[in-house]
């Protein structure tokens, strides 16, 4: 009989776990011991700015520390943030803060778990193979972008082969690329290779050409040998934390890898999955993509984090927090408001509680988690723990596979952003982009409507203008980009950037 | 009392060693036990093509296996090859072959030791910081190139910020960049940070601006936390092998890190350092840069590898192999010819020996190292072992620091390529490039003549045309590029590419 230790190797200060191997072992050995852990989603209010989080990671860490202090075997699953942005100082890390921190935040914040760089190399190598295919007459153009983990404003639009063929390109952030999506969604190296092979490299005579038509896929999967292994680290209080997958649920999946969560639920009773930016990005992606389309486990509860100032200070945006809480409750997910207090805000507790009550929320959880960590939460979790422990593991709702993409977009706009179909507006060129995507997919035997919808938008807005009154909010559709390998179709909405490549600030 | 184990951590299938910490411990504890190992250089004939090696790594592995079979504590130090080129299939790996292989060649060949990607991210982040400095009016232009570990022909010339400022750029292979040179040459994190700070980021009003004027250096060194640690792996026969530093002695340093070799000589009696491509690239760099200018240990012996076909088949290039052997002997390095036989070449042994004798070589070592590994060598190493064990550790020759760069180039051309000063020719623009480099250095208080000369050339030639008769061979000087952080000045010679960025083939 094997244990998780047989699938674990130290990599410096973290362990890496062969999750593919462990989960295969469990599948092949039905009698091998395992847990049937519950998933809890920690998500947040829509942030006021992308660079200013509400404290989701801090909350996630404090929550598992508090649960373990109550004797419950809890663990967390985090994504690896984008190293470049953290290293440049444009954004805080994603490793919690203060008392609710990881033992080695630098490993997570600075990319030292290593998977991002391997994915970057592998995706860029695919582009080089596509260039070679052009030289050999197998391709006319390249549809997959190069990637960089380091942000740089000047890479949004580039020209390569300058002075000769002058090919216009764009460089996107590594965590947003199709190969990262494939790593997030794949449950075995064979599946991963198949998905890479099904990526549309480019076109030849107007028809899509897949990488499996000209690339030896082992050259790509070999680079990803270690990248597919979740890292294991811990909180300062000693709670287990798994880190795997990339950020940016605004422009890509931005969720932890499916195998990291599946492995964690086999090992622990409660698995807290962080899903950000806000609920409209991270939770929407976890629920509507991971669970609905790719078999991930539906959450037994959700915690929606906000800061007192986010909820309070802009009256035109105050609608968003209750919207998120109510939406999750409407999907039968018991949803607990959590207000992460900052220094000097302790005296707001009573007024925040009464506001929450007036909105019909469950009893909110409040605390200064930076200062007090899990200690702030231990005594407030009775209802939460009862709820999580009482329920059976819920089934995910039915797939949208086969739903016309346009209907799918309108469904998301209505359910996740509160905008009805009559105010879902096409920008000039959207219809062409949609039709082109549909035709391109058809040439590689893919039905566009079978792909899972990934909404691409700003992290700080759900609609074209969240500050307008409800009946004036709209969602503008801009562009369609299918990823036939990952099995998703990206649709750019509202104020999305077409190239997610920030400058450092 | 600490041992090397206290500085060693497992990283998956390899160990990584805090060489900075171990060497500092030895400096601070003069009584701590250590060895005073001898350095042996394994280098080669100039290859006929860059992609076709003579078998240096195979020889290095067979040699340490054979030495250990004779009871000698031998180890090897290798560089990490460029993952992109290996992964793409453009070049074999650099992990030996056949019986003379590493236990896990994929770790070395596929970049899984990890330092290359960290160096790539850090160098690209420096470029992004420089862009930010332009936005803030601190810089007019950027002099450091972006890097990619993945080769791509179309990145030789690029335009970034396309449609706005249209900035012309070039992307160079990661292992050739100044930051890799700094990792190779630095003996502590403080020295590394100081060197990064002294890199010339760009210019403002015609004067050089260094990174320490606007970048918090810990942001760069943090990324390099693991990258500065040599990896330890082993041969199939169990001999220890350290891997650290990048390739391409034709266009950059291309030598292992200084600390990896220093650490190895403290731990083993004989340390075999691989220095390629040919002796004119790898050995020249180790001797004239690492030893002469940066305090590395002078070799107690050298092995110059060739293949029977390289030495034999092109009469116009046959001069090169004896030239290399004789040059090393002339520097008082006992030099052993080694002919790496391929399948079907066993019957060449007698004729190769007689040719070697007629050239006045030491008794050559011959064997099919792919097929037989160290077994092919064990009985042939008496003279080699006696030589290495008998000698004291030699002193390195005097530094060229302060020698006029032009004189230094002529010195290298004469000694390493056999071309006298009257046939060292300036291409149009060289003088301007030299003067510009001198003036730029002066603005950051660096004397160009104090920098160590790095000859940048094709791996397959030493002169403008190696096939011409000796009295017609020339060296054309093309371009000067100072690296004020690494403390080197690169001079492009002969048939060098100005941008080392191959396409994949």
Interface residues (C-beta under 8 A of the other chain):
Chain A: X9 X10 X11 X12 X13 X16 X83 X84 X87 X88 X89 X106 X110 X111 X112 X114 X117 X118 X120 X121 X124 X125 X127 X128 X129 X131 X132 X135 X148 X149 X150 X151 X152 X153 X154 X155 X156 X157 X158 X159 X160 X161 X162 X163 X164 X165 X167 X168 X216 X219 X222 X223 X225 X226 X503 X504 X505
Chain B: X9 X10 X11 X12 X13 X16 X83 X84 X87 X88 X89 X106 X110 X111 X112 X114 X117 X118 X120 X121 X124 X125 X127 X128 X129 X131 X132 X135 X148 X149 X150 X151 X152 X153 X154 X155 X156 X157 X158 X159 X160 X161 X162 X163 X164 X165 X167 X168 X216 X219 X222 X223 X225 X226 X503 X504 X505
